Amino acid sequence: MSGLASLWGVGRLRPAPGTWGSLVALAPGAALLALGGPGLVALAALALAWAGWRAVSALPPDEQANDAGWIVVDEAAGQWLALAGLATVTPAGLVAAFLLFRAFDVLKPWPVSWADRRKDALGIMLDDLVAGALAAAILLAVRLVVPEALP
């Protein structure tokens, strides 16, 4: 299960393994968005989150409690959820989704910080899903208010 938790070694890259995990998730997430739109990438994010929760739950409790830096499946699931705020794949949209998600994940404003306080597998997955949902909400709002910004 540690293979999935680390995205098959991506979580071992330095520096900033979470950023690497998010970056690696962009291409398959963009493919899902292109193939099936926001609904498919959101559904895939939730499926990956469930699989990630199972993988992280199988790890020793101390690695869960410390949210070991090499665990990056949560970043991939959160990044995919952020992509669900886009209607189509565009370079500007991908950059915006990536930067917004990373900002929420790193800065941990409320409610991301609330989810991050859990020191277990659910908390590891949940803070990134909340960060992804916040990023998606902003992208959706931008699309509604300024449609030409993110077609």
Residue, then its C-alpha position, 0 to 999 in steps of 0.5 A: m500500500s505504500g506504493l500508492a501512498s507515495l504515488w510509486g516513489v514520487g513522494r520521495l522526490r526532494p525538495a517539496p514532495g507535495t508539490w511534486g505529487s500535485l505536479v505529477a497528478l496534473a497530466p492524468g487529471a487533465a486527461l480525465l477532464a478532457l475525456g469526461g469533463p468536470g464530473l469525471v475528474a471529480l469522481a476520479a478524485l473521490a475514488l483516488a481519495w478512497a483508495g488513498w485513505r485505504a493505503v494510508s490507513a494500512l501504514p503504521p500509526d506514527e506515519q499517519a500521525n506525523d503525515a509523513g512527507w512521502i505520502v502524496v496520494d492526498e495531493a493527487a486527489g486534491q489536485w484532481l478535485a481542484l481541476a473539477g473547477l475547470a470546464t476544459v483543459t487550457p494552459a491558463g486553467l491548469v496553472a490556476a488550478f495548480l497554484l490555487f491548490r498548492a496555496f490552500d494546501v501550504l497555507k492551510p486557511w480554515p477549513v483546511s487547517w481544521a481537517d489538518r488537525r486530525k492526526d490519522a489517515l482521514g485527516i491526511m486525505l481530508d485536508d487536501l480534499v478541502a484545499g482542492a474543493l476551495a480551489a475548484a470553487i474559486l475557479l468555478a466562480v471566476r468562470l461564472v463572473v469572467p467567462e473569458a478568463l477560463p474558457 
